[in-house]
């Protein structure tokens, strides 16, 4: 009696994690209505208790200085 061997149909490949697009994370139509201070507060509040991520919001001037 032959043994049945299952062969997977899909071959999987390793890929490095990459950042997601902002539109995949937030509803841009809602964010665009808010002030930058409100968006920063919401973003920081969302991430403050998340143990598996680090987030911080910087101003345009701070970004340009780092860039």
MOPAC internal coordinates of N, CA, C and O (Angstrom, degrees):
PM7 1SCF
backbone

  N    0.0000 0     0.00 0     0.00 0    0    0    0
  C    1.4515 1     0.00 0     0.00 0    1    0    0
  C    1.5314 1   108.49 1     0.00 0    2    1    0
  O    1.2310 1   120.50 1   -51.22 1    3    2    1
  N    1.3295 1   116.66 1   128.78 1    3    2    1
  C    1.4645 1   121.25 1  -179.73 1    5    3    2
  C    1.5187 1   110.36 1   -83.20 1    6    5    3
  O    1.2310 1   121.37 1   -34.70 1    7    6    5
  N    1.3208 1   114.99 1   145.30 1    7    6    5
  C    1.4620 1   121.25 1   177.74 1    9    7    6
  C    1.5237 1   109.00 1   -86.61 1   10    9    7
  O    1.2310 1   120.07 1   -46.76 1   11   10    9
  N    1.3048 1   117.47 1   133.24 1   11   10    9
  C    1.4637 1   122.92 1   179.03 1   13   11   10
  C    1.5254 1   109.54 1   -78.05 1   14   13   11
  O    1.2310 1   120.24 1   -54.06 1   15   14   13
  N    1.3233 1   117.15 1   125.94 1   15   14   13
  C    1.4614 1   122.39 1   179.64 1   17   15   14
  C    1.5136 1   107.94 1  -114.93 1   18   17   15
  O    1.2310 1   120.54 1   -55.69 1   19   18   17
  N    1.3128 1   116.57 1   124.31 1   19   18   17
  C    1.4600 1   121.04 1   179.08 1   21   19   18
  C    1.5189 1   110.00 1   -88.06 1   22   21   19
  O    1.2310 1   120.83 1   -50.56 1   23   22   21
  N    1.2928 1   116.01 1   129.44 1   23   22   21
  C    1.4633 1   121.56 1   177.91 1   25   23   22
  C    1.5217 1   107.41 1  -108.70 1   26   25   23
  O    1.2310 1   120.15 1   -56.98 1   27   26   25
  N    1.3372 1   117.31 1   123.02 1   27   26   25
  C    1.4684 1   119.06 1  -179.01 1   29   27   26
  C    1.5249 1   111.04 1   -64.53 1   30   29   27
  O    1.2310 1   120.97 1   -36.07 1   31   30   29
  N    1.3149 1   115.76 1   143.93 1   31   30   29
  C    1.4611 1   121.77 1   179.64 1   33   31   30
  C    1.5214 1   112.16 1   -80.44 1   34   33   31
  O    1.2310 1   120.73 1   152.02 1   35   34   33
  N    1.2912 1   116.21 1   -27.98 1   35   34   33
  C    1.4585 1   120.92 1  -176.27 1   37   35   34
  C    1.5245 1   109.33 1  -104.84 1   38   37   35
  O    1.2310 1   120.88 1   -42.08 1   39   38   37
  N    1.2905 1   115.93 1   137.92 1   39   38   37
  C    1.4580 1   117.93 1   171.40 1   41   39   38
  C    1.5252 1   107.27 1  -106.09 1   42   41   39
  O    1.2310 1   121.00 1   -49.11 1   43   42   41
  N    1.2810 1   115.69 1   130.89 1   43   42   41
  C    1.4493 1   121.00 1  -176.47 1   45   43   42
  C    1.5246 1   109.60 1  -101.77 1   46   45   43
  O    1.2310 1   121.29 1   -35.46 1   47   46   45
  N    1.3152 1   115.13 1   144.54 1   47   46   45
  C    1.4582 1   120.27 1   178.75 1   49   47   46
  C    1.5136 1   108.89 1  -125.31 1   50   49   47
  O    1.2310 1   121.20 1   -30.42 1   51   50   49
  N    1.3121 1   115.31 1   149.58 1   51   50   49
  C    1.4580 1   120.52 1   177.39 1   53   51   50
  C    1.5247 1   109.71 1   -74.77 1   54   53   51
  O    1.2310 1   120.70 1   -44.75 1   55   54   53
  N    1.3253 1   116.27 1   135.25 1   55   54   53
  C    1.4640 1   120.81 1   173.79 1   57   55   54
  C    1.5193 1   108.02 1  -132.05 1   58   57   55
  O    1.2310 1   120.97 1   -34.76 1   59   58   57
  N    1.2953 1   115.75 1   145.24 1   59   58   57
  C    1.4550 1   120.61 1   177.16 1   61   59   58
  C    1.5272 1   109.60 1   -74.09 1   62   61   59
  O    1.2310 1   120.20 1   -34.11 1   63   62   61
  N    1.3240 1   117.21 1   145.89 1   63   62   61
  C    1.4594 1   119.29 1   176.20 1   65   63   62
  C    1.5274 1   109.87 1   -63.90 1   66   65   63
  O    1.2310 1   121.20 1   -36.20 1   67   66   65
  N    1.2930 1   115.31 1   143.80 1   67   66   65
  C    1.4612 1   118.90 1   178.27 1   69   67   66
  C    1.5226 1   108.87 1  -134.22 1   70   69   67
  O    1.2310 1   120.32 1   -25.87 1   71   70   69
  N    1.3192 1   117.00 1   154.13 1   71   70   69
  C    1.4601 1   119.52 1  -179.49 1   73   71   70
  C    1.5235 1   110.90 1   -66.29 1   74   73   71
  O    1.2310 1   121.58 1   -35.92 1   75   74   73
  N    1.3054 1   114.59 1   144.08 1   75   74   73
  C    1.4608 1   119.50 1   177.71 1   77   75   74
  C    1.5162 1   109.82 1   -83.89 1   78   77   75
  O    1.2310 1   121.20 1   -21.67 1   79   78   77
  N    1.2807 1   115.30 1   158.33 1   79   78   77
  C    1.4501 1   122.78 1   175.04 1   81   79   78
  C    1.5350 1   108.35 1   -71.03 1   82   81   79
  O    1.2310 1   120.32 1   -36.57 1   83   82   81
  N    1.3188 1   116.99 1   143.43 1   83   82   81
  C    1.4644 1   120.75 1  -178.82 1   85   83   82
  C    1.5284 1   111.58 1   -57.26 1   86   85   83
  O    1.2310 1   119.83 1   143.96 1   87   86   85
  N    1.3163 1   117.94 1   -36.04 1   87   86   85
  C    1.4692 1   121.87 1   179.24 1   89   87   86
  C    1.5291 1   112.37 1   -64.93 1   90   89   87
  O    1.2310 1   119.93 1   160.79 1   91   90   89
  N    1.3174 1   117.74 1   -19.21 1   91   90   89
  C    1.4598 1   121.72 1   176.14 1   93   91   90
  C    1.5264 1   111.78 1   -83.60 1   94   93   91
  O    1.2310 1   120.54 1   165.04 1   95   94   93
  N    1.3194 1   116.57 1   -14.96 1   95   94   93
  C    1.4603 1   121.24 1  -176.12 1   97   95   94
  C    1.5268 1   112.05 1  -101.04 1   98   97   95
  O    1.2310 1   120.23 1   137.19 1   99   98   97
  N    1.3169 1   117.16 1   -42.81 1   99   98   97
  C    1.4625 1   121.33 1  -175.37 1  101   99   98
  C    1.5264 1   110.74 1  -126.32 1  102  101   99
  O    1.2310 1   121.39 1   -19.97 1  103  102  101
  N    1.3187 1   114.95 1   160.03 1  103  102  101
  C    1.4667 1   120.15 1   173.96 1  105  103  102
  C    1.5260 1   107.48 1   -85.72 1  106  105  103
  O    1.2310 1   120.96 1   -76.91 1  107  106  105
  N    1.3116 1   115.77 1   103.09 1  107  106  105
  C    1.4605 1   121.48 1  -174.62 1  109  107  106
  C    1.5255 1   112.32 1   -59.31 1  110  109  107
  O    1.2310 1   119.67 1   145.92 1  111  110  109
  N    1.3243 1   118.23 1   -34.08 1  111  110  109
  C    1.4590 1   120.43 1  -179.61 1  113  111  110
  C    1.5303 1   111.74 1   -61.00 1  114  113  111
  O    1.2310 1   120.18 1   148.16 1  115  114  113
  N    1.3294 1   117.27 1   -31.84 1  115  114  113
  C    1.4661 1   120.81 1   178.16 1  117  115  114
  C    1.5230 1   111.45 1   -82.51 1  118  117  115
  O    1.2310 1   120.42 1   140.37 1  119  118  117
  N    1.3100 1   116.80 1   -39.63 1  119  118  117
  C    1.4630 1   121.69 1  -178.03 1  121  119  118
  C    1.5234 1   111.43 1   -66.35 1  122  121  119
  O    1.2310 1   120.29 1   140.90 1  123  122  121
  N    1.3170 1   117.05 1   -39.10 1  123  122  121
  C    1.4603 1   121.43 1  -176.47 1  125  123  122
  C    1.5217 1   112.63 1   -64.31 1  126  125  123
  O    1.2310 1   120.20 1   159.45 1  127  126  125
  N    1.3097 1   117.23 1   -20.55 1  127  126  125
  C    1.4800 1   121.42 1   179.28 1  129  127  126
  C    1.5243 1   112.93 1   -80.41 1  130  129  127
  O    1.2310 1   120.55 1   160.77 1  131  130  129
  N    1.3184 1   116.55 1   -19.23 1  131  130  129
  C    1.4645 1   121.45 1  -173.58 1  133  131  130
  C    1.5239 1   112.20 1   -92.53 1  134  133  131
  O    1.2310 1   121.31 1   -20.01 1  135  134  133
  N    1.3220 1   115.09 1   159.99 1  135  134  133
  C    1.4666 1   120.35 1   175.94 1  137  135  134
  C    1.5338 1   108.95 1   -74.13 1  138  137  135
  O    1.2310 1   120.68 1   -20.41 1  139  138  137
  N    1.3090 1   116.30 1   159.59 1  139  138  137
  C    1.4689 1   119.96 1   179.80 1  141  139  138
  C    1.5318 1   111.19 1   -63.23 1  142  141  139
  O    1.2310 1   120.22 1   145.90 1  143  142  141
  N    1.3230 1   117.19 1   -34.10 1  143  142  141
  C    1.4737 1   120.36 1   177.92 1  145  143  142
  C    1.5265 1   111.26 1   -64.50 1  146  145  143
  O    1.2310 1   120.66 1   138.40 1  147  146  145
  N    1.3240 1   116.35 1   -41.60 1  147  146  145
  C    1.4685 1   121.10 1   179.80 1  149  147  146
  C    1.5314 1   110.45 1   -66.01 1  150  149  147
  O    1.2310 1   120.56 1   136.93 1  151  150  149
  N    1.3332 1   116.54 1   -43.07 1  151  150  149
  C    1.4658 1   120.87 1   178.80 1  153  151  150
  C    1.5247 1   109.96 1   -62.18 1  154  153  151
  O    1.2310 1   120.02 1   135.70 1  155  154  153
  N    1.3181 1   117.57 1   -44.30 1  155  154  153
  C    1.4670 1   122.17 1   178.17 1  157  155  154
  C    1.5245 1   110.33 1   -59.73 1  158  157  155
  O    1.2310 1   120.23 1   134.60 1  159  158  157
  N    1.3323 1   117.17 1   -45.40 1  159  158  157
  C    1.4636 1   120.96 1  -179.65 1  161  159  158
  C    1.5255 1   111.80 1   -62.14 1  162  161  159
  O    1.2310 1   120.46 1   136.62 1  163  162  161
  N    1.3160 1   116.73 1   -43.38 1  163  162  161
  C    1.4715 1   120.99 1   179.50 1  165  163  162
  C    1.5238 1   109.98 1   -64.01 1  166  165  163
  O    1.2310 1   120.32 1   134.71 1  167  166  165
  N    1.3257 1   116.99 1   -45.29 1  167  166  165
  C    1.4660 1   122.05 1  -179.41 1  169  167  166
  C    1.5262 1   111.15 1   -61.16 1  170  169  167
  O    1.2310 1   120.43 1   133.38 1  171  170  169
  N    1.3253 1   116.79 1   -46.62 1  171  170  169
  C    1.4604 1   121.52 1  -178.89 1  173  171  170
  C    1.5316 1   111.01 1   -67.27 1  174  173  171
  O    1.2310 1   120.52 1   139.87 1  175  174  173
  N    1.3221 1   116.61 1   -40.13 1  175  174  173
  C    1.4584 1   120.55 1   179.25 1  177  175  174
  C    1.5304 1   111.10 1   -64.94 1  178  177  175
  O    1.2310 1   120.43 1   139.56 1  179  178  177
  N    1.3139 1   116.79 1   -40.44 1  179  178  177
  C    1.4601 1   121.34 1   179.18 1  181  179  178
  C    1.5323 1   110.81 1   -61.40 1  182  181  179
  O    1.2310 1   119.94 1   139.75 1  183  182  181
  N    1.3163 1   117.71 1   -40.25 1  183  182  181
  C    1.4598 1   121.68 1  -174.16 1  185  183  182
  C    1.5306 1   115.07 1   -90.53 1  186  185  183
  O    1.2310 1   119.38 1   171.18 1  187  186  185
  N    1.3189 1   118.78 1    -8.82 1  187  186  185
  C    1.4684 1   119.66 1  -172.71 1  189  187  186
  C    1.5211 1   114.05 1   -63.12 1  190  189  187
  O    1.2310 1   118.99 1   147.76 1  191  190  189
  N    1.3248 1   119.54 1   -32.24 1  191  190  189
  C    1.4600 1   121.75 1  -177.78 1  193  191  190
  C    1.5246 1   113.46 1  -105.74 1  194  193  191
  O    1.2310 1   120.14 1  -171.99 1  195  194  193
  N    1.3010 1   117.35 1     8.01 1  195  194  193
  C    1.4724 1   120.94 1  -179.30 1  197  195  194
  C    1.5301 1   108.80 1   -87.43 1  198  197  195
  O    1.2310 1   121.12 1   -64.36 1  199  198  197
  N    1.3203 1   115.46 1   115.64 1  199  198  197
  C    1.4607 1   120.21 1  -176.47 1  201  199  198
  C    1.5278 1   112.79 1   -76.82 1  202  201  199
  O    1.2310 1   119.93 1   160.66 1  203  202  201
  N    1.3303 1   117.74 1   -19.34 1  203  202  201
  C    1.4593 1   120.14 1  -174.49 1  205  203  202
  C    1.5303 1   114.02 1  -102.52 1  206  205  203
  O    1.2310 1   120.15 1  -165.91 1  207  206  205
  N    1.3215 1   117.32 1    14.09 1  207  206  205
  C    1.4643 1   119.38 1   178.72 1  209  207  206
  C    1.5211 1   110.27 1  -148.38 1  210  209  207
  O    1.2310 1   121.90 1   -22.68 1  211  210  209
  N    1.3095 1   113.98 1   157.32 1  211  210  209
  C    1.4534 1   121.27 1   176.75 1  213  211  210
  C    1.5126 1   106.76 1  -127.18 1  214  213  211
  O    1.2310 1   120.32 1   -48.33 1  215  214  213
  N    1.3122 1   116.99 1   131.67 1  215  214  213
  C    1.4632 1   119.82 1  -179.22 1  217  215  214
  C    1.5226 1   109.43 1  -141.93 1  218  217  215
  O    1.2310 1   121.74 1   -33.56 1  219  218  217
  N    1.2960 1   114.28 1   146.44 1  219  218  217
  C    1.4480 1   120.18 1   176.52 1  221  219  218
  C    1.5204 1   107.50 1  -153.89 1  222  221  219
  O    1.2310 1   120.24 1   -32.33 1  223  222  221
  N    1.3048 1   117.15 1   147.67 1  223  222  221
  C    1.4620 1   122.46 1   178.83 1  225  223  222
  C    1.5198 1   108.54 1  -111.57 1  226  225  223
  O    1.2310 1   121.01 1   -46.75 1  227  226  225
  N    1.3298 1   115.68 1   133.25 1  227  226  225
  C    1.4644 1   120.44 1   178.77 1  229  227  226
  C    1.5248 1   109.30 1  -123.26 1  230  229  227
  O    1.2310 1   121.20 1   -21.72 1  231  230  229
  N    1.3132 1   115.31 1   158.28 1  231  230  229
  C    1.4666 1   120.65 1   179.31 1  233  231  230
  C    1.5270 1   110.32 1   -75.88 1  234  233  231
  O    1.2310 1   121.06 1   -11.98 1  235  234  233
  N    1.3047 1   115.58 1   168.02 1  235  234  233
  C    1.4557 1   120.72 1   177.98 1  237  235  234
  C    1.5297 1   110.69 1   -61.17 1  238  237  235
  O    1.2310 1   120.38 1   139.47 1  239  238  237
  N    1.3285 1   116.88 1   -40.53 1  239  238  237
  C    1.4636 1   120.89 1   179.57 1  241  239  238
  C    1.5310 1   111.10 1   -64.07 1  242  241  239
  O    1.2310 1   120.37 1   138.33 1  243  242  241
  N    1.3246 1   116.90 1   -41.67 1  243  242  241
  C    1.4556 1   120.20 1   177.96 1  245  243  242
  C    1.5331 1   110.54 1   -63.67 1  246  245  243
  O    1.2310 1   120.84 1   139.38 1  247  246  245
  N    1.3235 1   115.99 1   -40.62 1  247  246  245
  C    1.4668 1   120.26 1   178.29 1  249  247  246
  C    1.5282 1   110.86 1   -62.20 1  250  249  247
  O    1.2310 1   120.70 1   133.17 1  251  250  249
  N    1.3232 1   116.26 1   -46.83 1  251  250  249
  C    1.4568 1   120.11 1  -179.56 1  253  251  250
  C    1.5151 1   111.67 1   -62.68 1  254  253  251
  O    1.2310 1   120.39 1   143.97 1  255  254  253
  N    1.3200 1   116.87 1   -36.03 1  255  254  253
  C    1.4708 1   120.45 1   177.66 1  257  255  254
  C    1.5370 1   110.48 1   -65.49 1  258  257  255
  O    1.2310 1   120.82 1   137.99 1  259  258  257
  N    1.3237 1   116.04 1   -42.01 1  259  258  257
  C    1.4607 1   119.71 1   179.64 1  261  259  258
  C    1.5270 1   111.89 1   -70.02 1  262  261  259
  O    1.2310 1   121.53 1   143.11 1  263  262  261
  N    1.2950 1   114.68 1   -36.89 1  263  262  261
  C    1.4729 1   119.86 1  -178.45 1  265  263  262
  C    1.5052 1   110.46 1   -65.30 1  266  265  263
  O    1.2310 1   120.10 1   180.00 1  267  266  265

